[in-house]
Amino acid sequence: MPRNADNEHHWHTIAQRYELEPGPINLENGYFGRMSREVRGQYLEHVAFINRSNSLHVRQRFERGENDEIRRQLAGLIDAAPEAIAFTRNATEALQSLIRNYNRLQPGDQVLISDLEYDTVKGAMRWLAGYRGVEVIELSHTHPASFDSLLQTYRQAFEQYPRLKLMALTHVTHRTGLVMPVEAIAKAAREHAVDVILDGAHALGQIEFNLAQLGIQFAGFNLHKWIGAPLTLGFLYIAPERLADIDPDMGEFHYPATDIRARTPYSTPNFPALMTLPLVLQEHQALGGSAAKGARVNYLRDLWVSQVRPLPGIEVLTPDDPRLYCGITAFKFVGRDQQVMADRLLQDYGLFTTTRTGAAFGTCIRVTPGLVTSAADINVLVNAITELDTL
Ligand SMILES: Cc1ncc(COP(=O)(O)O)c(C=O)c1O
């Protein structure tokens, strides 16, 4: 087992770095992550400092080099050049900026989304119909998904829709935690001259990847899910050789057109959050980075899924192919109202999960362990599902 993933003592020590509100066992760590005590402490100090110093520090220090250094460190997280990334406030802003400003579409072209994309991405891609005069192709993935079925669905779409120019692809879908075979899909897309905008919101910090190796030129991320940053931080990535294919945002002029920072709305950012980022990145690496975090949440996921999948009234929706899953997994109580069952998990067993809707397979219950989740917490979940399954 890599990197202490099953070492409860090791992860208990790490969990001590985070402050928890008393209450139910939180198995909905997918919404956003926690800052450690140290990060929270530094963030609050920065809030107080910026509140005292106001624009003085920002204009004299932050904007004269401090921000460049923070950007350089962030670029290092994904092995990119600083010139290939620009800060945004979240993944949505990054992805919508890419979709809105992608300038290679002509009226009559086609763009592609699937049922597993995030809703704000679906919305932006559908909006292109009116804005750019394109046809939006919406496909539903077959269920249960396999590596080949996912790839085949895209291959078929590329064959069937010859005017496809652009597609959105979600690295880790927020509904079931399914990990898309991005490299294979991007390769097939490239063969059909289809550009891919990658939604990396849930992948960053949980999965190790390299955008160049994946064959991805456009991507959006946030830093508040698995990296451990304060809320309100995200960034977009554009491969430098493709910068000209994304227009400056709404006539943006603060940066030259050759600067990626012109691709996002220019606004006053959360300076204290940005100033805390170096510590966040340092902590992420010290924990072992995405490899260690991912291995831990995968271990916890395997622990419950292996015991629950064989139960007669349970359908685990996320496949067990190691290429296709991460720490997030969704399931159903077959033939039952999923919201009622999620409420029972909370009320009767003190387990907080969330339901997700919008995929072709219907409503599901999503379970997302976090860095503070223990194997004992997972046992409570297994016992609860086992008991509820017999009722
Ligand atoms: C797959 C996916 N994409 C995009 C987003 C949006 O991220 P943000 O809230 O940072 O805009 C989320 C948020 O949950 C997500 O799960």
Ligand as a Chemical Component Dictionary entry (heavy atoms), coordinates in Angstrom:
data_LIG
# 
_chem_comp.id                   LIG 
_chem_comp.type                 NON-POLYMER 
_chem_comp.pdbx_formal_charge   0 
_chem_comp.three_letter_code    LIG 
# 
loop_
_chem_comp_atom.comp_id 
_chem_comp_atom.atom_id 
_chem_comp_atom.alt_atom_id 
_chem_comp_atom.type_symbol 
_chem_comp_atom.charge 
_chem_comp_atom.model_Cartn_x 
_chem_comp_atom.model_Cartn_y 
_chem_comp_atom.model_Cartn_z 
_chem_comp_atom.pdbx_ordinal 
LIG C1 C1 C 0 -16.446 18.765 -11.353 1  
LIG C2 C2 C 0 -16.588 20.169 -10.857 2  
LIG N1 N1 N 0 -16.367 21.172 -11.696 3  
LIG C3 C3 C 0 -16.462 22.454 -11.321 4  
LIG C4 C4 C 0 -16.801 22.783 -10.031 5  
LIG C5 C5 C 0 -16.934 24.219 -9.665  6  
LIG O1 O1 O 0 -15.923 24.585 -8.805  7  
LIG P1 P1 P 0 -15.953 26.020 -8.115  8  
LIG O2 O2 O 0 -16.957 25.921 -7.029  9  
LIG O3 O3 O 0 -14.566 26.218 -7.654  10 
LIG O4 O4 O 0 -16.362 26.998 -9.141  11 
LIG C6 C6 C 0 -17.048 21.777 -9.105  12 
LIG C7 C7 C 0 -17.442 22.122 -7.740  13 
LIG O5 O5 O 0 -17.908 21.315 -6.974  14 
LIG C8 C8 C 0 -16.941 20.431 -9.535  15 
LIG O6 O6 O 0 -17.184 19.429 -8.706  16 
# 
loop_
_chem_comp_bond.comp_id 
_chem_comp_bond.atom_id_1 
_chem_comp_bond.atom_id_2 
_chem_comp_bond.value_order 
_chem_comp_bond.pdbx_ordinal 
LIG C1 C2 SING 1  
LIG C2 N1 SING 2  
LIG C2 C8 DOUB 3  
LIG N1 C3 DOUB 4  
LIG C3 C4 SING 5  
LIG C4 C5 SING 6  
LIG C4 C6 DOUB 7  
LIG C5 O1 SING 8  
LIG O1 P1 SING 9  
LIG P1 O2 DOUB 10 
LIG P1 O3 SING 11 
LIG P1 O4 SING 12 
LIG C6 C7 SING 13 
LIG C6 C8 SING 14 
LIG C7 O5 DOUB 15 
LIG C8 O6 SING 16 
# 
